[in-house]
Amino acid sequence: MEVIGTQVLPEPSSGRMTVEFVGEGGDVISVQMQNTDDSDLNRLNAISKAKALMMQVATFHAEEDTMTDNSNSTKGQRGEESPAVVSLRSARKARDEGTLEEELDAGLDGSFPASDPVSATVSTIPSGRTDTAEAKKQ
């Protein structure tokens, strides 16, 4: 993933800092870090700490991965691709508009009330008329 943008989002109420790395395909990786007394986390060093954390995560099982017989890193212990890898090969990559619409509809069905746009309605009738004789005198 080629990173084309980075955002630092402080959350003062919870004491967390979120760093978002935005990729050119629209992918976003978010790293949330807790700001403790000894962490010395601020907006200036949050990006470098988030990068260091991602490197630790990426190399966490590196030794185990190199010891396995399976050279394909996208496959698990049973030789099957993980759900994360399968989801990356979605209709978005294939640019299949029909499948994208179906996936969007399926996702929106599960969040029905929250996904509807908010609309403001007013059910009151104005109380005064401006074409009466008293309104014209003023």
A tleap script that builds the chain and sets N, CA, C and O, in Angstrom:
source leaprc.protein.ff14SB
mol = sequence {
  NMET GLU VAL ILE GLY THR GLN VAL LEU PRO
  GLU PRO SER SER GLY ARG MET THR VAL GLU
  PHE VAL GLY GLU GLY GLY ASP VAL ILE SER
  VAL GLN MET GLN ASN THR ASP ASP SER ASP
  LEU ASN ARG LEU ASN ALA ILE SER LYS ALA
  LYS ALA LEU MET MET GLN VAL ALA THR PHE
  HIE ALA GLU GLU ASP THR MET THR ASP ASN
  SER ASN SER THR LYS GLY GLN ARG GLY GLU
  GLU SER PRO ALA VAL VAL SER LEU ARG SER
  ALA ARG LYS ALA ARG ASP GLU GLY THR LEU
  GLU GLU GLU LEU ASP ALA GLY LEU ASP GLY
  SER PHE PRO ALA SER ASP PRO VAL SER ALA
  THR VAL SER THR ILE PRO SER GLY ARG THR
  ASP THR ALA GLU ALA LYS LYS CGLN
}
set mol.1.N position { 0.847 -1.171 0.000 }
set mol.1.CA position { 0.000 0.000 0.000 }
set mol.1.C position { 0.890 1.230 0.000 }
set mol.1.O position { 1.767 1.368 0.852 }
set mol.2.N position { 0.669 2.114 -0.943 }
set mol.2.CA position { 1.403 3.370 -0.987 }
set mol.2.C position { 0.606 4.418 -0.224 }
set mol.2.O position { -0.537 4.709 -0.574 }
set mol.3.N position { 1.206 4.986 0.815 }
set mol.3.CA position { 0.533 5.967 1.656 }
set mol.3.C position { 0.597 7.326 0.968 }
set mol.3.O position { 1.676 7.815 0.634 }
set mol.4.N position { -0.578 7.930 0.760 }
set mol.4.CA position { -0.624 9.244 0.126 }
set mol.4.C position { -1.048 10.342 1.095 }
set mol.4.O position { -0.990 11.525 0.758 }
set mol.5.N position { -1.471 9.958 2.290 }
set mol.5.CA position { -1.880 10.952 3.276 }
set mol.5.C position { -1.850 10.380 4.677 }
set mol.5.O position { -2.006 9.175 4.880 }
set mol.6.N position { -1.647 11.264 5.640 }
set mol.6.CA position { -1.607 10.860 7.045 }
set mol.6.C position { -2.400 11.873 7.857 }
set mol.6.O position { -2.284 13.080 7.643 }
set mol.7.N position { -3.206 11.377 8.789 }
set mol.7.CA position { -3.990 12.248 9.660 }
set mol.7.C position { -3.722 11.871 11.106 }
set mol.7.O position { -3.659 10.688 11.443 }
set mol.8.N position { -3.563 12.870 11.962 }
set mol.8.CA position { -3.416 12.645 13.397 }
set mol.8.C position { -4.661 13.214 14.057 }
set mol.8.O position { -4.956 14.403 13.935 }
set mol.9.N position { -5.387 12.348 14.758 }
set mol.9.CA position { -6.652 12.740 15.381 }
set mol.9.C position { -6.567 12.545 16.891 }
set mol.9.O position { -6.695 11.419 17.371 }
set mol.10.N position { -6.355 13.617 17.647 }
set mol.10.CA position { -6.321 13.470 19.104 }
set mol.10.C position { -7.734 13.333 19.665 }
set mol.10.O position { -8.677 13.937 19.154 }
set mol.11.N position { -7.867 12.540 20.713 }
set mol.11.CA position { -9.140 12.377 21.410 }
set mol.11.C position { -8.903 12.737 22.874 }
set mol.11.O position { -8.656 11.854 23.695 }
set mol.12.N position { -8.978 14.022 23.208 }
set mol.12.CA position { -8.638 14.461 24.567 }
set mol.12.C position { -9.492 13.823 25.660 }
set mol.12.O position { -9.002 13.581 26.763 }
set mol.13.N position { -10.761 13.549 25.366 }
set mol.13.CA position { -11.635 12.993 26.400 }
set mol.13.C position { -11.215 11.592 26.825 }
set mol.13.O position { -11.337 11.239 27.998 }
set mol.14.N position { -10.721 10.789 25.883 }
set mol.14.CA position { -10.325 9.420 26.214 }
set mol.14.C position { -8.823 9.278 26.414 }
set mol.14.O position { -8.357 8.236 26.876 }
set mol.15.N position { -8.064 10.309 26.073 }
set mol.15.CA position { -6.617 10.223 26.212 }
set mol.15.C position { -5.961 9.414 25.113 }
set mol.15.O position { -4.812 8.996 25.259 }
set mol.16.N position { -6.660 9.186 24.023 }
set mol.16.CA position { -6.117 8.411 22.905 }
set mol.16.C position { -5.689 9.333 21.777 }
set mol.16.O position { -6.125 10.480 21.674 }
set mol.17.N position { -4.830 8.794 20.946 }
set mol.17.CA position { -4.407 9.474 19.728 }
set mol.17.C position { -4.579 8.465 18.598 }
set mol.17.O position { -4.105 7.333 18.700 }
set mol.18.N position { -5.250 8.863 17.527 }
set mol.18.CA position { -5.450 7.996 16.371 }
set mol.18.C position { -4.672 8.556 15.198 }
set mol.18.O position { -4.783 9.736 14.867 }
set mol.19.N position { -3.877 7.690 14.569 }
set mol.19.CA position { -3.138 8.065 13.365 }
set mol.19.C position { -3.710 7.240 12.223 }
set mol.19.O position { -3.767 6.013 12.301 }
set mol.20.N position { -4.132 7.921 11.159 }
set mol.20.CA position { -4.694 7.241 9.994 }
set mol.20.C position { -3.754 7.404 8.813 }
set mol.20.O position { -3.359 8.515 8.461 }
set mol.21.N position { -3.401 6.275 8.207 }
set mol.21.CA position { -2.581 6.256 7.004 }
set mol.21.C position { -3.521 5.952 5.841 }
set mol.21.O position { -4.160 4.900 5.818 }
set mol.22.N position { -3.610 6.863 4.878 }
set mol.22.CA position { -4.535 6.731 3.758 }
set mol.22.C position { -3.757 6.292 2.523 }
set mol.22.O position { -2.775 6.927 2.137 }
set mol.23.N position { -4.206 5.195 1.908 }
set mol.23.CA position { -3.561 4.669 0.710 }
set mol.23.C position { -4.182 5.224 -0.546 }
set mol.23.O position { -5.278 5.783 -0.514 }
set mol.24.N position { -3.469 5.069 -1.675 }
set mol.24.CA position { -3.948 5.644 -2.926 }
set mol.24.C position { -5.212 4.964 -3.440 }
set mol.24.O position { -5.937 5.566 -4.231 }
set mol.25.N position { -5.499 3.760 -3.030 }
set mol.25.CA position { -6.717 3.079 -3.454 }
set mol.25.C position { -7.899 3.362 -2.554 }
set mol.25.O position { -8.973 2.795 -2.756 }
set mol.26.N position { -7.729 4.228 -1.559 }
set mol.26.CA position { -8.802 4.531 -0.629 }
set mol.26.C position { -8.750 3.707 0.642 }
set mol.26.O position { -9.590 3.880 1.525 }
set mol.27.N position { -7.765 2.802 0.754 }
set mol.27.CA position { -7.620 2.004 1.967 }
set mol.27.C position { -7.102 2.889 3.093 }
set mol.27.O position { -6.313 3.805 2.860 }
set mol.28.N position { -7.550 2.610 4.315 }
set mol.28.CA position { -7.115 3.375 5.477 }
set mol.28.C position { -6.692 2.410 6.568 }
set mol.28.O position { -7.407 1.458 6.881 }
set mol.29.N position { -5.524 2.663 7.146 }
set mol.29.CA position { -5.061 1.909 8.305 }
set mol.29.C position { -5.059 2.875 9.476 }
set mol.29.O position { -4.404 3.916 9.427 }
set mol.30.N position { -5.796 2.531 10.535 }
set mol.30.CA position { -5.868 3.371 11.725 }
set mol.30.C position { -5.095 2.717 12.854 }
set mol.30.O position { -5.227 1.520 13.105 }
set mol.31.N position { -4.291 3.518 13.528 }
set mol.31.CA position { -3.538 3.053 14.689 }
set mol.31.C position { -3.970 3.913 15.864 }
set mol.31.O position { -3.788 5.130 15.854 }
set mol.32.N position { -4.547 3.269 16.886 }
set mol.32.CA position { -4.960 3.991 18.083 }
set mol.32.C position { -3.964 3.710 19.191 }
set mol.32.O position { -3.630 2.558 19.466 }
set mol.33.N position { -3.492 4.778 19.827 }
set mol.33.CA position { -2.518 4.643 20.904 }
set mol.33.C position { -3.029 5.380 22.130 }
set mol.33.O position { -3.582 6.476 22.031 }
set mol.34.N position { -2.836 4.769 23.272 }
set mol.34.CA position { -3.250 5.366 24.531 }
set mol.34.C position { -2.150 6.290 25.025 }
set mol.34.O position { -0.985 5.896 25.078 }
set mol.35.N position { -2.506 7.505 25.384 }
set mol.35.CA position { -1.540 8.463 25.902 }
set mol.35.C position { -1.476 8.330 27.419 }
set mol.35.O position { -2.373 8.783 28.130 }
set mol.36.N position { -0.411 7.707 27.907 }
set mol.36.CA position { -0.210 7.549 29.345 }
set mol.36.C position { 0.845 8.542 29.810 }
set mol.36.O position { 1.459 9.238 29.001 }
set mol.37.N position { 1.046 8.599 31.121 }
set mol.37.CA position { 2.018 9.541 31.673 }
set mol.37.C position { 3.429 9.280 31.164 }
set mol.37.O position { 4.180 10.225 30.925 }
set mol.38.N position { 3.801 8.019 30.994 }
set mol.38.CA position { 5.162 7.697 30.571 }
set mol.38.C position { 5.311 7.555 29.057 }
set mol.38.O position { 6.431 7.354 28.587 }
set mol.39.N position { 4.231 7.649 28.272 }
set mol.39.CA position { 4.347 7.465 26.818 }
set mol.39.C position { 4.817 8.724 26.098 }
set mol.39.O position { 5.410 8.628 25.023 }
set mol.40.N position { 4.568 9.893 26.662 }
set mol.40.CA position { 5.002 11.163 26.069 }
set mol.40.C position { 4.500 11.298 24.632 }
set mol.40.O position { 5.242 11.729 23.749 }
set mol.41.N position { 3.243 10.929 24.401 }
set mol.41.CA position { 2.650 10.944 23.066 }
set mol.41.C position { 2.061 12.321 22.779 }
set mol.41.O position { 1.325 12.870 23.598 }
set mol.42.N position { 2.387 12.876 21.611 }
set mol.42.CA position { 1.813 14.153 21.192 }
set mol.42.C position { 1.635 14.152 19.683 }
set mol.42.O position { 1.995 13.183 19.014 }
set mol.43.N position { 1.078 15.235 19.140 }
set mol.43.CA position { 0.811 15.308 17.696 }
set mol.43.C position { 2.090 15.247 16.869 }
set mol.43.O position { 2.063 14.798 15.723 }
set mol.44.N position { 3.201 15.689 17.431 }
set mol.44.CA position { 4.450 15.734 16.672 }
set mol.44.C position { 5.102 14.363 16.526 }
set mol.44.O position { 5.689 14.066 15.485 }
set mol.45.N position { 5.004 13.524 17.559 }
set mol.45.CA position { 5.669 12.215 17.487 }
set mol.45.C position { 4.697 11.054 17.275 }
set mol.45.O position { 5.117 9.897 17.270 }
set mol.46.N position { 3.415 11.340 17.102 }
set mol.46.CA position { 2.412 10.279 16.964 }
set mol.46.C position { 2.629 9.448 15.699 }
set mol.46.O position { 2.458 8.229 15.729 }
set mol.47.N position { 2.999 10.085 14.598 }
set mol.47.CA position { 3.181 9.349 13.338 }
set mol.47.C position { 4.347 8.377 13.447 }
set mol.47.O position { 4.235 7.226 13.025 }
set mol.48.N position { 5.462 8.827 14.008 }
set mol.48.CA position { 6.623 7.929 14.118 }
set mol.48.C position { 6.345 6.778 15.079 }
set mol.48.O position { 6.803 5.659 14.848 }
set mol.49.N position { 5.603 7.036 16.151 }
set mol.49.CA position { 5.262 5.953 17.078 }
set mol.49.C position { 4.283 4.969 16.440 }
set mol.49.O position { 4.368 3.766 16.684 }
set mol.50.N position { 3.356 5.473 15.624 }
set mol.50.CA position { 2.410 4.589 14.935 }
set mol.50.C position { 3.138 3.721 13.910 }
set mol.50.O position { 2.827 2.539 13.766 }
set mol.51.N position { 4.110 4.304 13.196 }
set mol.51.CA position { 4.900 3.522 12.238 }
set mol.51.C position { 5.685 2.430 12.956 }
set mol.51.O position { 5.764 1.299 12.474 }
set mol.52.N position { 6.269 2.766 14.110 }
set mol.52.CA position { 7.025 1.771 14.877 }
set mol.52.C position { 6.112 0.651 15.355 }
set mol.52.O position { 6.504 -0.516 15.347 }
set mol.53.N position { 4.904 0.995 15.767 }
set mol.53.CA position { 3.943 -0.010 16.216 }
set mol.53.C position { 3.534 -0.930 15.066 }
set mol.53.O position { 3.404 -2.139 15.259 }
set mol.54.N position { 3.329 -0.371 13.875 }
set mol.54.CA position { 2.975 -1.207 12.722 }
set mol.54.C position { 4.123 -2.131 12.338 }
set mol.54.O position { 3.888 -3.269 11.931 }
set mol.55.N position { 5.351 -1.663 12.461 }
set mol.55.CA position { 6.507 -2.519 12.167 }
set mol.55.C position { 6.569 -3.687 13.152 }
set mol.55.O position { 6.875 -4.813 12.761 }
set mol.56.N position { 6.281 -3.421 14.426 }
set mol.56.CA position { 6.272 -4.489 15.428 }
set mol.56.C position { 5.202 -5.519 15.099 }
set mol.56.O position { 5.438 -6.721 15.215 }
set mol.57.N position { 4.038 -5.057 14.694 }
set mol.57.CA position { 2.948 -5.972 14.348 }
set mol.57.C position { 3.303 -6.775 13.102 }
set mol.57.O position { 3.036 -7.975 13.041 }
set mol.58.N position { 3.900 -6.127 12.117 }
set mol.58.CA position { 4.238 -6.803 10.859 }
set mol.58.C position { 5.294 -7.880 11.053 }
set mol.58.O position { 5.288 -8.879 10.333 }
set mol.59.N position { 6.187 -7.704 11.996 }
set mol.59.CA position { 7.271 -8.666 12.203 }
set mol.59.C position { 7.017 -9.584 13.388 }
set mol.59.O position { 7.907 -10.340 13.779 }
set mol.60.N position { 5.822 -9.535 13.969 }
set mol.60.CA position { 5.533 -10.312 15.171 }
set mol.60.C position { 5.696 -11.807 14.950 }
set mol.60.O position { 6.326 -12.478 15.768 }
set mol.61.N position { 5.154 -12.343 13.879 }
set mol.61.CA position { 5.244 -13.773 13.587 }
set mol.61.C position { 6.186 -14.058 12.422 }
set mol.61.O position { 6.060 -15.100 11.778 }
set mol.62.N position { 7.106 -13.179 12.143 }
set mol.62.CA position { 7.984 -13.344 10.977 }
set mol.62.C position { 8.825 -14.605 11.079 }
set mol.62.O position { 9.022 -15.290 10.075 }
set mol.63.N position { 9.327 -14.928 12.264 }
set mol.63.CA position { 10.155 -16.124 12.419 }
set mol.63.C position { 9.339 -17.389 12.174 }
set mol.63.O position { 9.815 -18.311 11.512 }
set mol.64.N position { 8.129 -17.444 12.694 }
set mol.64.CA position { 7.274 -18.610 12.489 }
set mol.64.C position { 6.905 -18.762 11.020 }
set mol.64.O position { 6.836 -19.881 10.513 }
set mol.65.N position { 6.669 -17.649 10.332 }
set mol.65.CA position { 6.296 -17.703 8.921 }
set mol.65.C position { 7.427 -18.244 8.063 }
set mol.65.O position { 7.171 -18.960 7.095 }
set mol.66.N position { 8.662 -17.923 8.392 }
set mol.66.CA position { 9.784 -18.404 7.584 }
set mol.66.C position { 10.089 -19.863 7.854 }
set mol.66.O position { 10.741 -20.511 7.035 }
set mol.67.N position { 9.634 -20.407 8.990 }
set mol.67.CA position { 9.902 -21.803 9.319 }
set mol.67.C position { 8.904 -22.764 8.690 }
set mol.67.O position { 9.173 -23.964 8.621 }
set mol.68.N position { 7.769 -22.272 8.234 }
set mol.68.CA position { 6.753 -23.164 7.672 }
set mol.68.C position { 7.144 -23.603 6.273 }
set mol.68.O position { 7.914 -22.928 5.591 }
set mol.69.N position { 6.606 -24.739 5.852 }
set mol.69.CA position { 6.881 -25.265 4.515 }
set mol.69.C position { 6.155 -24.474 3.443 }
set mol.69.O position { 6.591 -24.441 2.292 }
set mol.70.N position { 5.066 -23.846 3.806 }
set mol.70.CA position { 4.241 -23.136 2.843 }
set mol.70.C position { 4.874 -21.783 2.535 }
set mol.70.O position { 4.969 -20.928 3.415 }
set mol.71.N position { 5.301 -21.587 1.312 }
set mol.71.CA position { 5.967 -20.336 0.956 }
set mol.71.C position { 4.979 -19.225 0.621 }
set mol.71.O position { 5.374 -18.063 0.528 }
set mol.72.N position { 3.716 -19.552 0.440 }
set mol.72.CA position { 2.710 -18.547 0.133 }
set mol.72.C position { 2.241 -17.917 1.436 }
set mol.72.O position { 1.557 -18.572 2.222 }
set mol.73.N position { 2.595 -16.662 1.681 }
set mol.73.CA position { 2.307 -16.023 2.960 }
set mol.73.C position { 0.840 -15.676 3.138 }
set mol.73.O position { 0.439 -15.307 4.242 }
set mol.74.N position { 0.018 -15.777 2.094 }
set mol.74.CA position { -1.401 -15.464 2.241 }
set mol.74.C position { -2.191 -16.652 2.750 }
set mol.74.O position { -3.372 -16.505 3.065 }
set mol.75.N position { -1.584 -17.815 2.842 }
set mol.75.CA position { -2.297 -19.012 3.273 }
set mol.75.C position { -1.985 -19.323 4.725 }
set mol.75.O position { -0.871 -19.094 5.196 }
set mol.76.N position { -2.968 -19.841 5.421 }
set mol.76.CA position { -2.807 -20.191 6.819 }
set mol.76.C position { -2.239 -21.581 6.988 }
set mol.76.O position { -1.703 -22.165 6.046 }
set mol.77.N position { -2.363 -22.117 8.217 }
set mol.77.CA position { -1.782 -23.423 8.521 }
set mol.77.C position { -2.461 -24.550 7.749 }
set mol.77.O position { -1.819 -25.555 7.446 }
set mol.78.N position { -3.742 -24.404 7.426 }
set mol.78.CA position { -4.462 -25.449 6.697 }
set mol.78.C position { -4.343 -25.286 5.182 }
set mol.78.O position { -4.942 -26.056 4.433 }
set mol.79.N position { -3.594 -24.313 4.732 }
set mol.79.CA position { -3.452 -24.088 3.307 }
set mol.79.C position { -4.570 -23.267 2.698 }
set mol.79.O position { -4.618 -23.092 1.481 }
set mol.80.N position { -5.480 -22.754 3.538 }
set mol.80.CA position { -6.585 -21.942 3.045 }
set mol.80.C position { -6.231 -20.473 3.209 }
set mol.80.O position { -5.505 -20.093 4.128 }
set mol.81.N position { -6.750 -19.656 2.310 }
set mol.81.CA position { -6.522 -18.224 2.447 }
set mol.81.C position { -7.362 -17.688 3.596 }
set mol.81.O position { -8.496 -18.116 3.808 }
set mol.82.N position { -6.792 -16.752 4.329 }
set mol.82.CA position { -7.504 -16.175 5.462 }
set mol.82.C position { -8.632 -15.280 4.954 }
set mol.82.O position { -8.579 -14.804 3.820 }
set mol.83.N position { -9.655 -15.046 5.784 }
set mol.83.CA position { -10.748 -14.160 5.373 }
set mol.83.C position { -10.266 -12.752 5.038 }
set mol.83.O position { -10.853 -12.085 4.185 }
set mol.84.N position { -9.212 -12.296 5.695 }
set mol.84.CA position { -8.687 -10.962 5.407 }
set mol.84.C position { -8.146 -10.879 3.989 }
set mol.84.O position { -8.342 -9.879 3.298 }
set mol.85.N position { -7.464 -11.932 3.558 }
set mol.85.CA position { -6.913 -11.946 2.202 }
set mol.85.C position { -8.034 -12.046 1.183 }
set mol.85.O position { -7.993 -11.393 0.141 }
set mol.86.N position { -9.029 -12.859 1.482 }
set mol.86.CA position { -10.159 -13.009 0.565 }
set mol.86.C position { -10.897 -11.683 0.417 }
set mol.86.O position { -11.316 -11.327 -0.684 }
set mol.87.N position { -11.060 -10.947 1.521 }
set mol.87.CA position { -11.775 -9.675 1.450 }
set mol.87.C position { -11.011 -8.637 0.644 }
set mol.87.O position { -11.613 -7.732 0.068 }
set mol.88.N position { -9.691 -8.761 0.600 }
set mol.88.CA position { -8.911 -7.827 -0.206 }
set mol.88.C position { -9.130 -8.042 -1.689 }
set mol.88.O position { -8.977 -7.119 -2.489 }
set mol.89.N position { -9.483 -9.250 -2.051 }
set mol.89.CA position { -9.753 -9.557 -3.455 }
set mol.89.C position { -11.237 -9.387 -3.734 }
set mol.89.O position { -11.894 -10.313 -4.209 }
set mol.90.N position { -11.746 -8.254 -3.452 }
set mol.90.CA position { -13.184 -8.021 -3.579 }
set mol.90.C position { -13.517 -7.422 -4.935 }
set mol.90.O position { -12.662 -7.288 -5.811 }
set mol.91.N position { -14.760 -7.073 -5.075 }
set mol.91.CA position { -15.225 -6.458 -6.323 }
set mol.91.C position { -14.586 -5.097 -6.539 }
set mol.91.O position { -14.520 -4.612 -7.668 }
set mol.92.N position { -14.118 -4.482 -5.468 }
set mol.92.CA position { -13.469 -3.183 -5.605 }
set mol.92.C position { -12.226 -3.293 -6.478 }
set mol.92.O position { -11.980 -2.445 -7.335 }
set mol.93.N position { -11.446 -4.345 -6.251 }
set mol.93.CA position { -10.238 -4.556 -7.047 }
set mol.93.C position { -10.601 -4.896 -8.488 }
set mol.93.O position { -9.930 -4.455 -9.422 }
set mol.94.N position { -11.659 -5.678 -8.669 }
set mol.94.CA position { -12.071 -6.094 -10.009 }
set mol.94.C position { -12.899 -5.023 -10.718 }
set mol.94.O position { -13.181 -5.140 -11.910 }
set mol.95.N position { -13.284 -3.985 -9.984 }
set mol.95.CA position { -14.119 -2.896 -10.501 }
set mol.95.C position { -15.449 -3.420 -11.066 }
set mol.95.O position { -15.911 -2.974 -12.116 }
set mol.96.N position { -16.045 -4.363 -10.354 }
set mol.96.CA position { -17.326 -4.939 -10.746 }
set mol.96.C position { -18.431 -4.116 -10.084 }
set mol.96.O position { -18.717 -4.290 -8.900 }
set mol.97.N position { -19.049 -3.220 -10.853 }
set mol.97.CA position { -20.044 -2.296 -10.311 }
set mol.97.C position { -21.266 -3.019 -9.743 }
set mol.97.O position { -21.789 -2.617 -8.703 }
set mol.98.N position { -21.725 -4.074 -10.406 }
set mol.98.CA position { -22.900 -4.806 -9.931 }
set mol.98.C position { -22.668 -5.431 -8.570 }
set mol.98.O position { -23.516 -5.338 -7.682 }
set mol.99.N position { -21.514 -6.069 -8.406 }
set mol.99.CA position { -21.192 -6.688 -7.123 }
set mol.99.C position { -20.990 -5.629 -6.053 }
set mol.99.O position { -21.376 -5.829 -4.901 }
set mol.100.N position { -20.387 -4.500 -6.423 }
set mol.100.CA position { -20.211 -3.415 -5.457 }
set mol.100.C position { -21.554 -2.924 -4.934 }
set mol.100.O position { -21.713 -2.698 -3.735 }
set mol.101.N position { -22.519 -2.758 -5.832 }
set mol.101.CA position { -23.850 -2.318 -5.420 }
set mol.101.C position { -24.511 -3.342 -4.497 }
set mol.101.O position { -25.141 -2.971 -3.507 }
set mol.102.N position { -24.368 -4.639 -4.823 }
set mol.102.CA position { -24.945 -5.688 -3.981 }
set mol.102.C position { -24.310 -5.681 -2.593 }
set mol.102.O position { -25.013 -5.817 -1.592 }
set mol.103.N position { -22.974 -5.522 -2.524 }
set mol.103.CA position { -22.291 -5.482 -1.232 }
set mol.103.C position { -22.723 -4.263 -0.431 }
set mol.103.O position { -22.899 -4.347 0.785 }
set mol.104.N position { -22.893 -3.135 -1.106 }
set mol.104.CA position { -23.339 -1.923 -0.431 }
set mol.104.C position { -24.744 -2.103 0.127 }
set mol.104.O position { -25.007 -1.750 1.277 }
set mol.105.N position { -25.652 -2.654 -0.684 }
set mol.105.CA position { -27.020 -2.895 -0.220 }
set mol.105.C position { -27.045 -3.854 0.964 }
set mol.105.O position { -27.792 -3.644 1.920 }
set mol.106.N position { -26.228 -4.906 0.904 }
set mol.106.CA position { -26.180 -5.872 2.004 }
set mol.106.C position { -25.659 -5.209 3.275 }
set mol.106.O position { -26.156 -5.486 4.367 }
set mol.107.N position { -24.679 -4.352 3.141 }
set mol.107.CA position { -24.144 -3.653 4.305 }
set mol.107.C position { -25.128 -2.662 4.886 }
set mol.107.O position { -25.213 -2.505 6.104 }
set mol.108.N position { -25.874 -1.991 4.021 }
set mol.108.CA position { -26.848 -1.014 4.497 }
set mol.108.C position { -28.064 -1.673 5.127 }
set mol.108.O position { -28.675 -1.095 6.026 }
set mol.109.N position { -28.432 -2.874 4.675 }
set mol.109.CA position { -29.573 -3.574 5.260 }
set mol.109.C position { -29.359 -3.842 6.740 }
set mol.109.O position { -30.304 -3.764 7.525 }
set mol.110.N position { -28.140 -4.155 7.129 }
set mol.110.CA position { -27.842 -4.456 8.525 }
set mol.110.C position { -27.852 -3.233 9.420 }
set mol.110.O position { -27.970 -3.362 10.639 }
set mol.111.N position { -27.730 -2.053 8.840 }
set mol.111.CA position { -27.684 -0.829 9.642 }
set mol.111.C position { -28.810 0.108 9.246 }
set mol.111.O position { -28.626 1.324 9.193 }
set mol.112.N position { -29.979 -0.459 8.966 }
set mol.112.CA position { -31.072 0.282 8.341 }
set mol.112.C position { -31.384 1.639 8.962 }
set mol.112.O position { -31.270 2.639 8.252 }
set mol.113.N position { -31.770 1.751 10.234 }
set mol.113.CA position { -32.171 3.079 10.711 }
set mol.113.C position { -31.017 4.079 10.700 }
set mol.113.O position { -31.224 5.259 10.418 }
set mol.114.N position { -29.825 3.625 10.999 }
set mol.114.CA position { -28.698 4.543 11.080 }
set mol.114.C position { -28.204 4.969 9.709 }
set mol.114.O position { -27.541 6.000 9.594 }
set mol.115.N position { -28.503 4.210 8.673 }
set mol.115.CA position { -27.977 4.537 7.352 }
set mol.115.C position { -28.887 5.467 6.557 }
set mol.115.O position { -28.485 5.979 5.512 }
set mol.116.N position { -30.101 5.689 7.036 }
set mol.116.CA position { -31.001 6.577 6.316 }
set mol.116.C position { -30.586 8.023 6.544 }
set mol.116.O position { -30.233 8.396 7.663 }
set mol.117.N position { -30.623 8.833 5.507 }
set mol.117.CA position { -30.254 10.238 5.688 }
set mol.117.C position { -31.278 10.954 6.557 }
set mol.117.O position { -32.466 10.631 6.548 }
set mol.118.N position { -30.802 11.902 7.284 }
set mol.118.CA position { -31.669 12.669 8.171 }
set mol.118.C position { -32.447 13.670 7.330 }
set mol.118.O position { -31.886 14.332 6.456 }
set mol.119.N position { -33.727 13.774 7.597 }
set mol.119.CA position { -34.527 14.772 6.894 }
set mol.119.C position { -35.299 15.577 7.929 }
set mol.119.O position { -35.818 15.032 8.903 }
set mol.120.N position { -35.362 16.863 7.702 }
set mol.120.CA position { -36.082 17.740 8.614 }
set mol.120.C position { -37.458 18.013 8.032 }
set mol.120.O position { -37.589 18.388 6.867 }
set mol.121.N position { -38.471 17.823 8.845 }
set mol.121.CA position { -39.831 18.119 8.407 }
set mol.121.C position { -40.460 19.070 9.402 }
set mol.121.O position { -40.209 18.990 10.604 }
set mol.122.N position { -41.263 19.951 8.900 }
set mol.122.CA position { -41.959 20.913 9.748 }
set mol.122.C position { -43.445 20.725 9.511 }
set mol.122.O position { -43.912 20.757 8.373 }
set mol.123.N position { -44.183 20.530 10.591 }
set mol.123.CA position { -45.619 20.297 10.451 }
set mol.123.C position { -46.439 21.479 10.946 }
set mol.123.O position { -47.632 21.328 11.209 }
set mol.124.N position { -45.832 22.647 11.078 }
set mol.124.CA position { -46.576 23.812 11.563 }
set mol.124.C position { -47.045 24.664 10.392 }
set mol.124.O position { -46.467 24.644 9.305 }
set mol.125.N position { -48.104 25.406 10.649 }
set mol.125.CA position { -48.661 26.319 9.649 }
set mol.125.C position { -48.384 27.732 10.145 }
set mol.125.O position { -48.595 28.015 11.324 }
set mol.126.N position { -47.921 28.615 9.286 }
set mol.126.CA position { -47.653 29.983 9.726 }
set mol.126.C position { -48.906 30.610 10.327 }
set mol.126.O position { -50.016 30.381 9.846 }
set mol.127.N position { -48.724 31.400 11.378 }
set mol.127.CA position { -49.877 31.913 12.110 }
set mol.127.C position { -50.423 33.214 11.561 }
set mol.127.O position { -51.627 33.444 11.667 }
set mol.128.N position { -49.625 34.059 10.992 }
set mol.128.CA position { -50.137 35.350 10.527 }
set mol.128.C position { -50.163 35.446 9.023 }
set mol.128.O position { -49.354 34.840 8.320 }
set mol.129.N position { -51.120 36.228 8.547 }
set mol.129.CA position { -51.190 36.443 7.101 }
set mol.129.C position { -50.769 37.874 6.840 }
set mol.129.O position { -51.078 38.771 7.625 }
set mol.130.N position { -50.084 38.085 5.770 }
set mol.130.CA position { -49.581 39.425 5.458 }
set mol.130.C position { -50.489 40.202 4.519 }
set mol.130.O position { -50.229 41.372 4.240 }
set mol.131.N position { -51.542 39.576 4.029 }
set mol.131.CA position { -52.415 40.286 3.092 }
set mol.131.C position { -53.656 40.881 3.773 }
set mol.131.O position { -54.557 41.363 3.086 }
set mol.132.N position { -53.713 40.854 5.098 }
set mol.132.CA position { -54.855 41.437 5.799 }
set mol.132.C position { -54.685 42.947 5.884 }
set mol.132.O position { -53.592 43.465 5.651 }
set mol.133.N position { -55.749 43.647 6.211 }
set mol.133.CA position { -55.726 45.109 6.284 }
set mol.133.C position { -54.804 45.586 7.399 }
set mol.133.O position { -54.114 46.592 7.239 }
set mol.134.N position { -54.784 44.874 8.535 }
set mol.134.CA position { -53.929 45.284 9.651 }
set mol.134.C position { -52.455 45.132 9.307 }
set mol.134.O position { -51.641 45.963 9.709 }
set mol.135.N position { -52.100 44.093 8.575 }
set mol.135.CA position { -50.706 43.877 8.196 }
set mol.135.C position { -50.248 44.936 7.207 }
set mol.135.O position { -49.080 45.326 7.218 }
set mol.136.N position { -51.159 45.414 6.340 }
set mol.136.CA position { -50.792 46.429 5.360 }
set mol.136.C position { -50.596 47.789 6.011 }
set mol.136.O position { -49.825 48.600 5.498 }
set mol.137.N position { -51.277 48.070 7.139 }
set mol.137.CA position { -51.140 49.345 7.836 }
set mol.137.C position { -49.766 49.477 8.471 }
set mol.137.O position { -49.260 50.593 8.588 }
set mol.138.N position { -49.165 48.413 8.873 }
set mol.138.CA position { -47.882 48.468 9.581 }
set mol.138.C position { -46.781 48.619 8.650 }
set mol.138.O position { -45.625 48.684 9.066 }
savepdb mol mol.pdb
quit
